[in-house]
Amino acid sequence: MSAALGMAIAAARADNPRRVVAVIGDGAMTAGQAFEALNHAGTLDANLLVVLNDNDMSISPNVGGLSNYLARVLSGRTYSTVREGSKKVLQGMPSVWELARRAEEHVKGMVIPGTLFEELGFNYIGPIDGHDTGALVKTLRNLRALSGPQLLHVVTRKGKGYAPAEDNPCKFHGVGQFDPDTGQSAAGGAAAKTYTQVFGDWVCDMAEADEQLVAITPAMREGSGLVAFSERFPQRYIDVGIAEQHSVTMAAGMACDGLKPVLAIYSTFLQRGYDQLIHDVALQNLPVLFAIDRGGLVGNDGPTHSGNFDLSYLHCLPNITIMAPADENECRQMLSTGFQLTGPAAVRYPRGTGPGVTVGNDLATLPVGKAEIRRQGHDVALLVFGSPLSAALEAAERLDATVANMRFVKPLDEDCLADLAARHRLLVSIEDNAIAGGAGSAVAEALAAHGIAVPLALLGIPDRFIEHAGREQQLAECGLDAEGIYQRVQREIVRAIATLRAVD
């Protein structure tokens, strides 16, 4: 709606009669920016049509006051019937009709929630059946002739026309391959546990151990693995709707008063709450645990869901501990570690499955800021942050390289780093994150701070947006698969040798 308002303003300045339409779902209408745009558009009397597609869903079922507010429209058909019937009777009596029209503005606020939008300066129309194409087209044509801000409330059913999607709209919000006749997912082998499932199991187990744990999600119960938690601990489960900024500051408020909030959020959605992360959590050094799903390349989730920047935008913040697990069990251990800290902590893990490591049932923690050596080699040391570890270990066999599972982006294990720099001729940082400002940059900063001069190569996501593709294809494109790591390190070895010869 903000973008559409900008277009409407530009059209008006150019004296262009074009019409601008913004379509927004009822789940997204809970976001603060939506109301900022509505509030501004109403004051400008802009020629803008907002189509509110109301299917009582975002991804998970809608929650909150606005959802209840809109739902009352659907049960308020008596109002519409009475209104139309009154028109027919009273229009033949002009003075009485004018009195009734004025009275309607005061009365209908008690009956129909369209008044909310009208108070913001919009002409509210609806609700209408969004699946009645003829009526919808006719309504849109009529609205085209009106000036000023208009809001058309359209009611639809998520998955309409396909029975499996109508019966399970959450499942069909985003799907892989499936049989269209049955709606069942394509058959495959026994699926490994995803990182999301690891988090879902952990949060339930930790909630059993600590009654102060409260889990928060911004409308991503299914995607973040909180279905079981919401059923087992309904009083400690909070879905704030699509309102990431609110979720972060609310978690801060909980932490101020002794609760232990765990905010399950996608990496790309945490970007929306960055200001709140800085001012309300990090600045106050509050114990909020961020369980950051979809860190790094996300494959078929698409570029708007890519979590390529979280290590960059997190590692510059004071007070925060940042962890990147290399496998499923390490993810569980890091969640326990972050939960026990007295300040903010983030565990960022990728979309999909890990290497298949067995996940323990305990709530064991890791020593904060300590890396581990996974393979001892010569000349080259690979410093791996998170999920690329398996590929790095495969490449290291061909390179006879040392491999360090760094685990912590912040605090960085500077003792391990100094030791590796002393025993190797080339260091290579590897991360599923943007190279710019990421974990490799943290390594470079640490080396510079200690006056350690050693060749360092940074492997990660290049400084561009990665096109939509499968995750494995994206990793190969970025040189983060085993072959890509091997080839890049070989080139860096040649370059380092040439540099040393030039110095000699």
C-alpha positions in Angstrom: 0.0 0.0 0.0 2.9 2.3 0.7 4.3 1.6 -2.8 0.9 2.1 -4.4 0.4 5.4 -2.6 3.8 6.5 -3.9 2.7 5.6 -7.5 -0.6 7.5 -7.0 1.2 10.6 -5.8 3.5 10.4 -8.9 0.6 10.0 -11.2 -1.2 13.0 -9.7 1.9 15.1 -10.1 2.2 14.1 -13.8 -1.5 14.7 -14.3 -1.8 11.1 -15.3 -5.3 9.6 -15.1 -4.0 6.1 -14.3 -5.5 4.3 -11.4 -3.4 2.5 -8.8 -4.6 -0.7 -7.0 -2.9 -2.4 -4.0 -4.0 -5.9 -3.0 -3.3 -7.0 0.6 -4.3 -10.1 2.5 -6.1 -9.8 5.8 -3.2 -11.5 7.6 -0.8 -8.8 6.3 -3.2 -6.0 7.3 -1.9 -6.5 10.9 1.5 -5.1 10.0 2.3 -1.6 11.2 3.3 -0.3 7.8 -0.1 -1.2 6.5 -1.8 1.2 8.9 0.9 3.9 8.3 0.0 3.8 4.6 -3.8 3.8 5.3 -3.4 6.7 7.6 -1.4 8.7 5.1 -3.5 7.9 2.1 -6.6 9.1 3.8 -5.1 12.5 4.6 -4.0 13.0 0.9 -7.3 12.1 -0.7 -5.2 10.0 -3.1 -6.8 8.1 -6.0 -6.0 4.7 -4.6 -7.9 1.5 -4.4 -7.0 -1.0 -1.7 -8.4 -4.5 -2.3 -8.5 -6.4 1.1 -8.5 -10.1 0.2 -10.0 -11.6 3.3 -9.7 -15.4 3.5 -9.2 -15.6 7.3 -5.7 -16.8 6.8 -2.2 -15.5 6.4 -0.1 -18.8 6.4 -1.3 -20.0 9.8 -4.9 -19.0 10.8 -5.2 -15.4 11.6 -5.1 -14.1 15.2 -5.8 -10.9 16.9 -8.3 -8.1 17.2 -8.3 -7.1 13.5 -9.1 -10.7 12.4 -12.0 -10.7 14.8 -13.0 -7.2 13.6 -13.2 -8.4 10.0 -14.9 -11.6 10.9 -17.8 -9.5 12.3 -18.5 -8.2 8.7 -19.3 -11.7 7.6 -21.9 -12.2 10.3 -23.3 -8.7 9.7 -25.3 -9.4 6.6 -28.5 -8.3 8.4 -27.1 -4.8 8.3 -26.6 -4.9 4.5 -30.1 -6.3 3.9 -31.7 -3.7 6.1 -29.7 -0.9 4.5 -30.7 -1.8 1.0 -34.4 -2.3 1.9 -34.4 1.0 3.7 -33.1 2.8 0.6 -35.9 1.6 -1.5 -38.5 2.8 1.0 -36.9 6.1 2.0 -35.6 7.4 -1.4 -39.1 8.4 -2.3 -39.1 10.7 0.8 -36.1 13.0 0.3 -36.0 14.7 3.7 -36.5 11.5 5.6 -33.8 9.8 3.4 -31.3 12.5 4.2 -31.9 12.2 7.9 -31.6 8.4 7.7 -28.4 8.7 5.7 -26.8 10.9 8.4 -28.0 8.7 11.2 -26.5 5.7 9.3 -23.0 7.0 9.7 -23.4 6.9 13.5 -25.4 3.7 13.7 -23.4 1.5 11.3 -20.2 1.8 13.4 -22.0 -0.4 16.0 -22.8 -3.0 13.3 -20.2 -3.1 10.6 -16.4 -2.8 11.0 -15.9 -0.9 7.8 -16.2 2.2 9.9 -12.5 1.7 10.9 -11.4 2.3 7.3 -13.9 5.1 6.8 -12.5 6.9 9.9 -9.1 6.7 8.2 -10.5 8.5 5.2 -11.4 5.5 2.9 -14.7 4.8 1.3 -15.4 1.3 2.4 -17.2 -1.1 0.0 -18.0 -4.7 0.9 -17.8 -7.4 1.8 -18.3 -9.1 -1.6 -17.7 -12.6 -2.8 -14.3 -12.7 -4.4 -15.1 -16.0 -6.2 -18.1 -14.4 -8.0 -16.0 -13.1 -10.9 -18.9 -11.3 -12.6 -19.8 -9.3 -9.6 -16.2 -8.6 -8.8 -15.4 -7.2 -12.2 -18.6 -5.1 -12.2 -17.6 -3.7 -8.7 -14.1 -2.8 -9.9 -15.5 -1.0 -13.0 -17.7 1.0 -10.8 -14.9 1.9 -8.4 -12.8 3.0 -11.3 -15.1 6.0 -11.7 -14.8 7.1 -8.1 -12.1 9.4 -6.9 -10.3 9.4 -3.5 -9.2 6.5 -1.4 -11.4 3.4 -1.8 -11.2 0.1 0.1 -12.9 -3.0 -1.4 -13.4 -5.8 1.1 -13.3 -9.1 -0.9 -14.0 -12.4 0.9 -12.3 -15.6 -0.5 -11.5 -19.1 0.6 -7.8 -20.1 0.6 -7.4 -23.0 -1.8 -10.7 -22.5 -3.4 -11.4 -25.0 -6.2 -9.0 -27.7 -5.1 -10.3 -29.8 -2.3 -7.0 -30.9 -0.7 -6.0 -27.2 -0.4 -9.4 -26.2 0.9 -9.1 -28.9 3.6 -5.5 -28.1 4.5 -4.7 -24.5 3.5 -1.6 -24.3 5.7 0.0 -27.3 4.0 -0.7 -25.9 0.6 0.6 -22.4 1.2 4.0 -23.5 -0.2 4.4 -27.0 -1.6 7.0 -29.2 -3.3 6.0 -31.9 -5.7 2.7 -33.6 -5.0 0.2 -35.8 -6.7 -2.6 -33.5 -8.0 -5.2 -36.3 -7.8 -4.7 -37.0 -4.1 -2.9 -33.9 -2.8 -0.2 -36.2 -1.2 3.4 -35.1 -1.3 5.6 -36.9 -3.8 6.9 -40.2 -2.4 10.5 -40.3 -1.1 12.6 -42.2 1.3 12.5 -41.8 5.0 12.9 -38.1 5.5 15.7 -36.9 7.7 14.8 -34.5 10.5 14.8 -30.9 9.4 16.4 -28.1 11.5 12.9 -26.8 12.0 11.8 -30.1 13.5 14.9 -30.1 15.7 13.8 -26.7 17.1 10.2 -27.8 17.5 11.3 -30.8 19.6 13.8 -28.7 21.6 11.4 -26.0 22.5 8.9 -28.5 23.9 11.6 -30.3 25.9 13.0 -27.0 27.3 9.5 -25.8 28.2 9.0 -29.0 30.3 12.3 -28.2 32.1 11.7 -24.4 32.6 8.2 -23.0 33.1 9.4 -19.5 32.4 9.9 -20.3 28.7 7.5 -18.5 26.4 7.5 -19.1 22.6 6.6 -16.3 20.2 6.0 -16.4 16.5 5.0 -13.7 14.0 2.3 -15.8 12.1 4.6 -18.8 11.4 3.5 -21.5 13.7 3.8 -24.3 11.0 6.8 -22.9 9.2 8.8 -22.4 12.5 7.9 -25.8 14.0 5.7 -24.6 16.8 2.5 -26.7 16.1 3.3 -29.2 18.9 4.3 -26.5 21.3 1.1 -24.5 20.7 -1.0 -27.7 21.5 1.0 -28.7 24.6 1.6 -25.3 26.0 -1.2 -23.0 24.8 -0.8 -20.5 27.6 2.9 -20.1 26.8 2.5 -19.8 23.0 2.0 -16.4 21.5 1.3 -15.7 17.8 1.4 -12.0 17.2 0.3 -12.1 13.6 2.5 -10.6 10.8 4.0 -8.0 13.1 7.7 -8.8 13.5 8.6 -5.4 15.0 6.0 -5.9 17.8 7.2 -9.5 18.4 10.7 -8.4 19.1 9.8 -5.6 21.5 7.2 -7.7 23.2 9.9 -10.3 23.8 12.0 -7.6 25.3 9.2 -6.6 27.7 8.8 -10.2 28.8 12.5 -10.6 29.4 12.4 -7.4 31.5 10.0 -9.0 33.9 11.6 -12.4 34.3 10.1 -14.6 31.5 12.5 -16.3 29.1 11.2 -15.6 25.6 12.1 -17.6 22.6 11.3 -15.9 19.3 11.0 -18.3 16.4 11.4 -16.2 13.2 12.7 -16.5 9.7 16.0 -14.7 8.9 14.4 -12.6 6.2 11.5 -11.6 8.6 13.8 -10.6 11.4 15.1 -7.8 9.1 11.8 -6.1 9.7 12.4 -6.0 13.4 16.0 -4.8 13.2 15.5 -1.5 14.9 13.7 -3.2 17.8 16.5 -5.8 18.0 19.0 -3.0 18.4 17.2 -0.6 20.8 14.9 -2.9 22.7 16.9 -6.1 23.1 20.7 -5.6 22.4 21.0 -2.1 24.0 19.3 -3.3 27.2 21.2 -6.6 27.1 18.1 -8.7 27.6 17.9 -12.5 27.5 15.9 -13.1 24.4 16.7 -16.2 22.3 16.2 -15.7 18.6 15.7 -19.1 16.8 16.4 -17.9 13.3 15.1 -20.3 10.7 15.9 -20.2 6.9 19.4 -18.8 7.5 21.4 -18.6 4.2 20.2 -19.8 0.8 16.6 -21.2 0.9 16.2 -22.7 -2.5 12.6 -23.0 -3.7 11.3 -20.6 -0.9 12.4 -17.9 -3.3 14.6 -14.7 -3.1 12.2 -12.8 -0.8 12.9 -15.5 1.9 16.6 -15.8 1.5 18.3 -15.4 4.8 21.7 -14.3 3.3 22.3 -11.3 5.5 21.7 -12.2 9.2 25.3 -12.9 10.2 26.2 -9.5 8.7 23.4 -7.5 10.4 23.8 -9.4 13.7 27.6 -9.5 14.2 27.9 -5.7 14.4 25.7 -5.5 17.4 27.1 -5.4 21.0 26.0 -7.9 23.6 24.7 -10.6 21.3 25.9 -14.2 21.0 25.7 -15.6 17.5 25.8 -19.4 16.8 25.6 -21.3 13.5 25.2 -25.1 13.9 26.9 -27.5 11.5 24.4 -30.4 12.2 21.1 -31.2 13.8 22.5 -32.2 17.2 24.7 -29.1 17.4 21.6 -27.0 16.7 19.9 -28.5 19.7 22.9 -27.9 21.9 23.2 -24.3 20.7 19.5 -23.6 21.4 20.1 -24.8 25.0 23.3 -22.7 25.2 21.5 -19.6 24.0 18.6 -20.1 26.3 20.9 -20.2 29.4 22.7 -17.0 28.6 21.9 -13.7 30.5 21.9 -11.6 27.3 20.5 -11.8 23.8 21.5 -14.9 21.7 20.8 -16.0 18.1 20.9 -19.5 16.7 20.7 -19.4 12.9 20.0 -22.6 11.0 19.2 -23.4 7.4 16.1 -24.5 5.6 15.6 -28.3 5.2 17.6 -31.2 6.6 21.1 -31.5 7.9 23.7 -34.2 7.3 21.7 -36.7 9.3 23.4 -36.6 12.7 21.5 -38.3 15.5 19.9 -35.8 17.8 20.2 -36.3 21.5 17.4 -36.1 24.0 19.2 -34.0 26.7 19.5 -30.3 27.0 23.3 -30.2 26.9 25.1 -26.9 26.3 28.3 -25.9 24.5 31.2 -23.8 25.9 30.6 -20.3 24.7 32.9 -19.0 22.0 34.8 -22.3 21.5 35.5 -23.9 18.1 36.4 -27.5 17.5 38.9 -29.0 15.1 37.1 -31.6 12.9 40.1 -32.6 10.7 43.8 -32.0 11.1 45.7 -31.2 7.9 48.5 -29.2 6.5 49.1 -25.7 5.0 45.5 -24.8 4.6 42.9 -24.3 7.3 39.2 -24.1 6.5 37.2 -22.0 9.1 33.6 -23.2 8.6 30.6 -21.4 10.1 27.5 -23.6 10.1 25.9 -25.8 7.4 28.8 -25.8 4.8 30.8 -28.0 7.2 29.9 -31.3 5.4 31.0 -29.9 2.0 34.1 -28.4 3.5 35.1 -31.8 5.1 34.7 -33.5 1.7 36.8 -30.9 0.0 39.4 -31.1 2.7 40.0 -34.8 2.0 41.2 -33.8 -1.4 43.2 -30.8 -0.1 44.6 -32.4 3.0 43.4 -29.3 4.8 42.6 -28.7 8.4 38.9 -28.0 9.1 37.7 -26.0 12.1 34.0 -26.0 13.0 33.9 -22.4 14.3 30.4 -22.7 15.8 30.4 -19.1 17.2 30.4 -16.0 15.0 30.3 -13.9 18.1 32.3 -14.3 20.4 34.8 -15.7 17.9 37.3 -18.2 19.2 40.3 -16.0 18.7 42.7 -18.4 20.5 41.8 -21.1 17.9 42.1 -18.6 15.1 45.6 -17.5 16.3 46.8 -21.1 16.6 45.5 -22.0 13.1 47.1 -18.8 11.6 50.5 -19.8 13.2 50.4 -23.4 11.8 49.0 -22.8 8.3 50.0 -20.8 5.2 46.4 -20.0 4.1 43.1 -19.5 6.0 39.8 -19.8 4.2 36.5 -18.8 5.9 33.4 -20.5 4.6 29.8 -19.4 5.4 26.3 -19.6 4.0 25.9 -15.9 4.3 26.8 -12.7 2.4 30.6 -12.3 2.3 30.1 -8.6 2.9 30.1 -8.0 6.6 29.7 -11.7 7.5 31.6 -14.2 9.6 34.7 -14.0 7.3 34.8 -10.3 7.9 34.7 -11.0 11.7 37.8 -13.3 11.1 39.6 -10.6 9.2 38.8 -8.0 11.9 40.2 -10.3 14.6 43.4 -11.1 12.7 43.9 -7.4 12.1 43.3 -6.5 15.7 46.0 -9.0 16.8 48.4 -8.0 14.1 48.4 -11.4 12.5 49.4 -11.4 8.9 48.3 -14.5 7.0 46.6 -14.9 3.6 42.8 -15.1 4.1 40.2 -16.0 1.5 36.5 -15.4 2.1 34.0 -17.9 0.7 30.3 -17.1 1.0 27.4 -15.6 -0.9 28.5 -13.0 -3.5 27.4 -9.4 -3.5 24.3 -9.9 -5.5 20.8 -11.4 -5.1 20.7 -15.1 -5.9 18.1 -16.2 -8.4 15.4 -18.7 -7.6 16.6 -22.3 -7.8 16.9 -25.4 -5.7 19.2 -25.0 -2.6 21.8 -27.4 -3.9 21.9 -25.5 -7.2 22.3 -22.2 -5.4 25.1 -23.6 -3.2 26.9 -24.8 -6.4 26.4 -21.4 -8.0 28.0 -19.7 -5.0 30.8 -22.1 -4.9 29.7 -23.5 -1.5 29.4 -27.1 -2.5 32.4 -29.5 -2.1 33.6 -29.1 -5.7 33.3 -25.3 -5.5 35.2 -25.1 -2.2 37.9 -27.4 -3.6 38.4 -25.3 -6.8 38.4 -22.0 -5.0 41.0 -23.2 -2.4 43.2 -24.5 -5.2 43.1 -21.1 -6.8 43.9 -19.4 -3.5 46.8 -21.7 -2.9 48.3 -20.8 -6.3 47.7 -17.1 -5.6 49.3 -17.3 -2.1 52.4 -19.1 -3.5 52.8 -16.5 -6.2 52.5 -13.7 -3.6 55.2 -15.3 -1.4 57.5 -15.7 -4.3 57.0 -12.1 -5.3 57.9 -11.0 -1.7 61.0 -13.3 -1.7 
